Amino acid sequence: MRTYFDFDRHQTSYRQETLAGITTFFTLAYIIIVNPAILAAAGIPKGASMTATILTSIFGTLLMGVYAKRPFAVAPYMGENAFVAYTVVQTLGYSWQTAMAAIFISGILFTLITIGGLRRWLAEAIPASLKHSFSVGIGLFLAFIGLNDMGVVALGVPGAPVQLANIAKLPVLLSLGGLLLTAILLIKKVTGALLIGMTVTTVAFLLTGLVPLPTALFSLPPSIEPIFMKIDMQGALTWGFVGVIISVLVMDFVDTMGTLFGLSSRANLLDEDDNLPEIHKPMLVDALSTIAASLFGTTTAGVFIESAAGIEQGGKTGFTALVVAALFALALFFSPILTIVPPFAYGPVLLLVGMFMMQSVTKFNFTDYSELLPAFLTIVLMIFTFNIGVGITAGFIAFVLLKLLSGKIHEVRSGMWILALLSLTFYLFYPYH
């Protein structure tokens, strides 16, 4: 197995990859609870939804490790689940079964264009400036989530959307203590610093009673039968539903592409042309995982940005993903203990990972505004709209427009025109409030 994952070339080891996998898992284990909670608003039973979430994550992450050999975890996307629950079902009035059909159709389309090489061609048409902006934007996006999880940043009032929260509360103080401990461990170059900091913070919450001890260590997973393969294709194959399918398609496309380039840039997996070698493999995993997700009864799945935590812990190969998949499998039976890690404990990890991903800023061309402005828009719109897809699509459109209007049309590759047009459809069908 060491040879299969080429540990020597990547200068890694079983211990390093295992620590990375554990770190990644605990930073995204919240999805086991949060995804079913959001989809409950669409009428999907929580118990069955939790099982579907875990099974989808096992399928996608295992495939990512064995086939794509990348240190990326796959799970149902945040954002897409809210889109299905609150927009497609509650606002537009479609059933969750019809929404699952949209997920299934988008997965099939993604599989076809990935096998045909179109996704790779489009990905390679993206300029280096935008690829680096994905890393920076996702890093700041994670940092914002981390600060919110820590209780440092809270929703504000009109005119000031966010504000400093009450940092005198004990949970926030413990979280800040965890941040300080983890930072010291990183400075001292202690192996497993992120995981150690997260574990110590969780123990502190247990000792202070802020997080209750699990009532049981073992439990059988709820039955998936109520939602398994409940897809309403007839309801989806209507003209009025086309907008929903296109929205799901574009959101998944840009989220996956941005996350892949952002994580790969930080993990030094990009080649000299800032492309990801064999990018079709993780893209195919993403497409097949989305099909599996719809059949299991959950929403679009793909590479999770929290994989950055494991990468910072030294994860470089698919073995990291295998560890994450194994822990998801354990979560089917040990969810009471594996889900006790509070947001206050993994918030500092996300904040620090955001700091690590800022490194790509040094690769920007600050003298060419036709390159800089689209990259800047990508970053700030990711954060200030709290939507990775909005940032990426805005960057695509801005890049083509600025190159066209500044007489640099020759610098736009043909694939970028297609991405810009796809991005325009995203805004045409976007569910504005």
N, C-alpha and C positions, 0 to 999 in steps of 0.2 A: 504493500500500500504506500510505503514511503516513496518508492520509485514511481508509482502510478500518479501521485500528486507532485512529483518532482521537488521534494523538499530541499535537495541540495542546491538546485538552481535558484530557488526562492530564499535560500538561507533560513530555513525555518525548522521546526521540530514538532513532534507530537504534543509535547507539553505546551509549547507556544500556541499551537493551533487549537488545543483544547481550551486553554484559558480564553482565547479569543472567542470561541464558540459559546462558552458559558456567559461571557460578558455580553455578547450580542443578544443571546436569548433573554437574559434578565432585563435588558433595556427595552425589549419589545414584547415581553410577556404580557404587558397590559392589554395587548390586542385580544387576548383570550377572554377578557372581561368586557372591554370597551366596545369591540365590534358587535357582540350580541346585544349590548345595551342600546346601541344606536339603531340597529336593525329591528329591535323590538317596536320602534315607532312605526315600522312598516307592517307590523302584525306578524313578524316571524318569531316563533317561540324561542325564548332565550336558551333553554337547555339544548335543544337540537342545534341552535345557531352556534353555541359554544363548541359543540362537537364538530360541526362543519368548519368552523374557523381553524381548529387544530388540525383536522385532516387535510385541509387545503394547504396549511403551512408545512405539514410533513411532506406532502406530495411535491410541492414546489421547491422546498429547500433541499430535499433529498436529490431531486433531479438536478438542481443547480450544482450540488457537490459532485455527483457522480458523472454527469454529462458535460456540464459547462466548466467544472473544476474551478469555480470562483468562490471567494469567501463571503458570498452574499446570501442573506436570508430572504425568503419569499413568504409573504403573508397577505391577507386581504388589505387593500389600501384604505387608509384613513382619507376622508374627503369623498371618495367614490361611494363609500357606504352611506355617508350623510346625504349625498346627492340622490341616491336611490330612496332612502327613507323619507326625507323631508320634501324633496322636489318631485320625483317621479311618482311616489305613492300619495303623500299627503297633499301636495299642491296640485299636481296634474290629475290625480285620481285613478291612476292605473293600479292594478294589483301587484303584489310583490312577485307573483308567479310570472307576470308579464315583464317585470323588471329583470328577472333572472334570464328571460329570453334575450333581452338586450345584451346582457353580459355574455351569454353563450354565443350569440351572433358575432359580437366584437372579437371574442376569442378565436372563432373559426376564421374570420377575416385576417386577424393578425397572424395566425398560423400559415395561411396561404401566402401572404405577402412576405413573411419571413423566409419560408422555404424558397419562394421565387427570387429572393435576394433584394427585393425592393426596400425593405427596412434598412438593410446594411448600406445600400446606395444612398438613401436619404441621410442616414447618420453620418456618413463620410462627407456629405456636402456641407455640414455645419462648420462654420469657421472656428478656428482655435479660440478666438476671443470669447465666443458664446459658450464653448465647451468649458472653459475655465470659469466663466461666470456661473455655470450650474453648480460647481463645487463651492464657490464662495456663497452663493445665494442659499444653497441647501444648508451650509454650515451655519449661517446666521438664522435661518429658519429653525434649525435644531436648537440653537442657543436661545432663541425666543421661547420655544416650547420648554426648554430646560428651566429658564427663569420663572416661567409660569408654574411648572410642576413644583419648583422649590418654594413657591409662595412669595417670591420677591416682587414679581410683577403681577398686577391685577387689572381687571377692566376698569376704565376710568369713567369719565362723564363726557357728554357732548362737548366737542372742542379739544378734549384730551382723551383719546381713546384708551390709553393705558396709563397707569400710574404706579408709584411705589406702593406696595402693599404694607400691611402691618408686620414689619420684620421683628417685632418684639415677641411674637408668639413662639412658643416652645418648638413646634414642628419646623418653623422657618429657621430658628437658631440651630437646631440639630442638623438641618439640611446644609446650612452655611458651614457648620463644623465639618460635615462630610466633604464639602467642596474644598475646604482648607486642608484637610487630611489628604485627600486625593492629590491636590496640587503639590504638597510636600513630597508625597511618594513619587510623583512624576519627576520632580526636581532631583530627587535622590536616585532616579532611574530604577525604581523597584519593579521587578517583573510582576505583572498582574495588578498594577496600581489602581486601575479603574474598577476592577472586580473587588479588590480589597476594600476600597472606599465605599462602594455600594453595599457590601456585606456588613461592614462595621456600622454604617448608618442604619441599616435595617435592624440590626441587633439592638441599637440604641432606642429605636422606636418600640421594639418589643419589650425592652426592660422598663421603659417609662409608661408602658400601657397604652401608648398612642396607636399602636397596631395590636389587635388582639391575637393571641395564639390561635392557630387553626384548631377547630373543634375535632377534626379528623385528619389523618395523614393520607388516607387512601379512600378513593371513591370510584365507583364504576361510571363511565361516561354516559350521559343521557342519550337516548335513542335519537338517531338522525332521521328516522322514518318519516316524520311529519313534513319534512322539507326536501328529502332526497329526490332528485330528478323531477321536481314539480315545476316544469317549465311550460309556460303558455305561449307557444309559438304562434298560434292563430291570432292572439291579441296583439302580438308584436309586429306581425306582417300587415300593418296598416299604414296609410300615408301619414297620419297624424303622429305616429310613433317614430318616424324617421329621424326627427330632431333629437330624440332621446338616444337613439343608437349612435348617431354621429357624435353627440356630446360624450358618450361613454368611450367611443373609439378614440377621439382626440385626447381626452383626459388621460387615458391609459398610455397612449403613444408618447405624449410629451413627458408625463411623469416618469415612465420607465427610462426613456432616453436621457433625461436630465439626471436621474439618480444614477444610472450606469456610468455616465461620464464623470459625474461628481465624485462618486466613490472610487472609480478606477484611477482618476487623477491623483487622489490622495494616497491610494495604495501603490502608486507608481506602476500601474499596469498598462498605461498608454504607450504607444510606440513613438518614434521620432516625429511622426506626422500628427500626433495627438489623436490617433485613432485607437480603438480597443481591438486588439487582434482577436479574430474569431468571435466578433460581436454577435454573429447570428446565433451562437449557442445560448447565451443568457437571454437573448430576445425570444428564442423559440421556447425556452423554459417559461418565460413570462406569458407567452401566448397559450401554451398548454395548461399552465396553472390557472389561467382565467377560465378556460373551458371546464377544468375540474372544479373550480370554485362554484360555477353556475350549477353544475350537476349536484354538488354537495349541498347547495342551498345558501351560498353566500356571495358576496360581491367581488368585483375585479381584484385579482391578486397580482403582485409583482414584487420587484426588488425593494426592500425596505431601507429607508435612509438610516435607520438605527444600526444597520450593518457597519456603519462608520465606527461605532464603538468597538467592535471586534477587530476592525482593521487597525485602529490605533493601538490595540492590545497585541498586535503582531500577526493577525490573521492574513494569510496571503494565498491560501489554496482552498480547494474544495473540501478539504478535511474539516475546516472551520464550519462549513455549511452542514456537514454530516453530524457534527456535534450538536448544532442547533436543532436539526431534524430529530435527533435522538431525544433531546430534552423536550421537544414538543410531543413526542410519542409518550414520554413519561408523564407529561402534563395531562394526558387523557385519563390517567389513573391517580395522579398525585397533584391535581390542580389546587386543592386546599392549601398545600404548603408552598407550591411553586409560585403562587400568585399573591403571596403576602408582602412582597417587596413594594413599598409605597412609592408614589411619584416623587416624594421628598427625597428618596434614596437614589433614584436613577436620574433625577433632574440635574444634579451636578455633573454627571457623566455626559449628558447631552450638551450641557453648556461648554464643557472642556473640549468635546469633539468639535463643536462649532468653532472654537478657537483654532484647533488644528487645521480645519479645512479652509481657514483664511489664507493659507500659504499661497494659494493659486493667484491671489491678487498681484503678486510680484511678476506674473507673466502677462499682465495687461499692457497694451500699447497706449500710454496716456497722452500721446501726441496726435493720434489719429481719431478724431471724434466720431467718424463714421463707424469705427470699431468700438470705441469706448462707450458711447451713449447707449447702443443696444444692450451691451453687457451690463451697464449700470441699471437700465430699466428692468432687465431680467432679475437682477438682485433685489432691487427695492420693491418691485411689485410682488415678488415671491413672499416677501416678509409682510408688507403692509396690506396685502389682500388676503394673507394667510392661505395662499393657494399656489403651489408650485407650478401648476399648469398655466395659470394666468401669467406668471412671470416669464415662462419659457415662450409661450405663444406671442406675447408682446415683444419679446426680443427678436423673434423670427421676423415679425412684420416690420419692426423698426429697422432692422438690418437691411432688408431689401429696399425699403423706401429711401433710406438715407443714401445707400449706394446709388440708387437710381437718380435721385435728385441732385447728387453731388458729382455726377458724371463718372462714377466708378462702377458702372454696370458690369464691366468685364470681370469684376472681382466676385460676382455672385454666381455660384455654380447652379446648374439647372435644378438640382434637387432642392435648393433653398427656395426656389419659386413655388414648388409644390408644397413645401412646408409652410410657407407664408400663406398660401391659399387655404390650406387645411386650418391654419390658425384663424383665418378670417371666418371660416364656418363655425369655429368654436365660439366666437363672439356673436355670430348671428343667432345661434341656438342657445346661448348661455342663459340660464334661468335667473334673470335679474330680479331683484327684490324692490 
